[in-house]
Amino acid sequence: MVFNSIHYLLFLVAAAAICSLLRPAHRNMFLLAASYFFYMSLGPAYALLLLDVTIVCYTVGIMIGDIRKHKKSILSACITLLLMQFVFFKYYNFLADSIGRMLLRSGVNIDIPVFNFLLPAGISFFTLQGISYCVDVYKGRITPEKDPVSFALYMAFFPKLVAGPIERAGKLIPQFSEPGGFDSDRIWRGLVLILWGLFKKMVIADRLAVYVASAFGSYAELGSGALLLATYCFTYQIYCDFSGYTDIARGSAKLLGFDLMENFRNPYYADCPQEFWRRWHISLSTWFRDYLYIPLGGNKTGKLFWTFNIMLVFVLSGLWHGANWTFIAWGAVHGVFFVIFHFLGFKPQKYNGHVDMSHFFSHAARVFVTFNITAFAWVFFRAPNMTTALGIFQKITVPALNINFIMAEMGPRNIALIFVAVSIAEFVGIRKGFRDLPDWLSGLPTASRWLFYIIVSFLLLKCGAYNEVKFIYSQF
């Protein structure tokens, strides 16, 4: 059951209707059962892993809160256990293959066993969420949650379970004790976010995905024209895919009576890598900042150690996305440019459109450079292996328009549709700025608001891809 399916929409409507009739205690028990039902629809066996992580973190939180000694040892043991499970399921085969290749090059032939199991959906997200909860309890930022139902719901809440946002316990758990009931404004806000998320996913991302897959799959036969287009198409595909998922998740949560954090704030308009990571996948970037970068010393170290810490954070964030050298390379590229921009003295500019033209052109140039660094780094992210990624970079240097290939794979009608849809998305993104979409819409005249609903709904119903393509981040 994926967000862009009729099954999920029916499930969500039924869950929201029932929740509006229940008291908080009964509502939480119902939502917990619904969340496990949702998760088991993706892979029944792995609900046991989610339950295991939940029990461990709940128990450790209680222990840290109740005892005076050995808190650090208990926390360390908990984090080690969670990471061991995470590494086994996500990286064992990758490590076994890499070690086997290294030994073979050294003349040692050892057959290291591999396991053919599916990656548990959402394991990257609920593992980090469990770690953040235990650390926050240890640091005294929150008190341990005594209600097992509320804590289990915090871990399993289905709108954010598979691909985030990675919520902090101090923000989400208190909401479970708030009274529910029917709230027309919250329902409107939820429906608007779901509509916008489905539009970005089904009208833009899924249509771009077809061309990107074809171009990356036949890169050896292409030149710069088709591959540059594929690079920029994927840049927008992954943004619309992932931000679309977050919009649907946040909208779903609102229908159920809860608020999830924003995860994207116009990231492609950032004017330096530092600013990009304040706007892209905010819940993940702030997690790495708070639970890895700052404990390593943050900004309070010398230049050498600061550089090492930044590179470590970015490489690990790349590895977090998947067991492949391409993800490590993707993280390393971002780390290198983050460090370069820092030492060159480039800091985010407070451009708001009301400054002198020299400031405007400087800002625009920096946005252009940052956007292209990000776009070409996505090649590593999208490529299935390093050979393909490096091959694409090599072929991009070969001058060729590839008009026939582009037209055969996309077609004039599809190109026009994507252009219109992207233009709408960009217009809305620029106009709303950092405001939440429902907040921006509420400030528009009634006629403009309804024009937005009609256009987006028409394009979604008429031109949306209804083949239930999985979201990119559901594989992480």
C-alpha positions, 0 to 999 in steps of 0.5 A: 500500500503506497501513498499514490494508490487508491487503496491508501486513500481509502485506508486514510479516509476510513482511519481519519473518520474513525479517529475523529469519533474516538477519545485520545486513548482509544484513538491512539490504540486504533492508530497503532493497530492501523499503523502496523496494518499499514506496515505489514501490507509492505512486508509482514515479517518486518513488523517484528523488527519495528516492534523489536526496535520499539521495545528496546528504545522504550525499555532503555528510555525507562531505564535511563530515566529511573536509574542514576548510574550506568546511564551512558553504558546503557545508552551505548549498548542500545545504540550499538544494538540498533546500529548492528541490526541496521547494518546487518539488514542494510549493509551486510551483503554490501560489506560481504561483497566488498570484503570478498573482492578485496580478499580475492585481489590479495589472492585469498578466495573465501566464499562469504555467504550472502542473504537474499532478504528484502530491505525492511521498509523504513528501517533507516528512518525508524532506527534514527528516530529511536536513537534520537529518542534515547539520546534526548532522554539521556541528555534530559531534553525530554522525560521518558514516555511511560505510556507504551501505546503512545511510544509505540505510536510515535515509532510506527505512526504510518504517515511518516513511517516509511520515509519520514520526516524523522520526527523528534519525540518532544514534538510528536508524542505530546500531540497524542494526548491532545483532544481530537474531533472534527476540525474543518480547517485542519482537514482542508489543510490536510487535503491541500497538502495531499493534493499538492503532493500527488500532483508533484509525484504523479504528474511531474516525478513519475513522468520524468522518471520514464525518460531518466530511466531510459537515458541512464540505461542507454548512456553509452549510446548518448552524448551531452544533449540527452544526458544533460537533460536526464541529469536535470530531469532527475534533479527535479524528479527526486525533489518532486518525488520526495517533497511530494511524499512529505506533503502527502505524509504531512497532509495525512497526519493533519487529517488524523489530527497531528502535525509533522515537520516541514522537510523542504524549503525551496532547496534549489534556490539555495546560494551555497551548499550550507544553505542547501542542506538547511532546506533539503531533507531538513529532518535528516540534515538536522538529525546528523547535525544534532546527533553526530556533528555537534557531538564530534565537536561542531564548530568548536574544533580546529580547521583540520578536525572540522574538515574531517568531521564535515567529511565524515558526516557527509560520507555517512549521510551518503552511506545512510541512503544505501549500500553502494559506493555511488551513495558514498561518492554522492555524500563525499562530493557534497562534503568537498563542496561544503568545505570549499565554500566554507573556506572561501568565505561564502555564507548564505545571503539574505536576499529578499528581492529588494536590494541593488542589482549588483547583489541580485546578480551575485546571488543569482550566480551563486544559486546557479553554481550551487544548483549545478553542483547539486544536479551533477552530484545526483548522477552518483545518487541515480546511477546503479554503480560507479561505472555507470556514473563515471561513464555518464560524466565522460559521455556528457563531454561528447557534443551531441544533441540527441534530438531523435532520442529525446523526442522518441522517449518523451514526445512533444505532448509529454514535454509540453505537459511537464513544462506546464506542470513544472512551471506551476510548481515553480510559480507556487514555490517562489510565491509561497517562499518559506510559508506552508502551502495552506498558509499561502493559499489562505491569503489569496482571493477566493477566486485564485484559490479555486483556480489553483484547486481546479488546475491542479486537480484537472492535471492530476486526474487527466495527466497523472501516472496511475501505475503506483510507482514507488517513491524513491525514498521508500527504498531507504 
